[in-house]
Amino acid sequence: MNMQVPTVHSVSPSDDHILVVSFSDGTRKAYDVAPLTDKEMFAPLKNLAFFRNVSVEPGGYAVSWNSDIDISEYELWQHGKPMP
């Protein structure tokens, strides 16, 4: 079964390393980035000023901070916690 994952419509960072992600189907999910910051690639996200500089990649297939750090729409969808 091939489930189509909605694309990212918008993303808002919060002070506690949570991303609030809105998807193309209207779903909203909260994704905690903090556990990722233990990995070297994501370590710069410990800096809140840098973390807040997140944006949606063209097409909505990921959110990113720079050319090296991104999180796919699939990861955000699968592991984000549903929000009202």
Stockholm file with secondary structure:
# STOCKHOLM 1.0

chainA/1-84         MNMQVPTVHSVSPSDDHILVVSFSDGTRKAYDVAPLTDKEMFAPLKNLAFFRNVSVEPGGYAVSWNSDIDISEYELWQHGKPMP
#=GR chainA/1-84 SS CCCCCCCEEEEEECTTSEEEEEETTSCEEEEECGGGGGSGGGGGGGSHHHHTTCEECTTSSEEESSSSCEEEHHHHHHHSEECC
#=GC SS_cons        CCCCCCCEEEEEECTTSEEEEEETTSCEEEEECGGGGGSGGGGGGGSHHHHTTCEECTTSSEEESSSSCEEEHHHHHHHSEECC
//
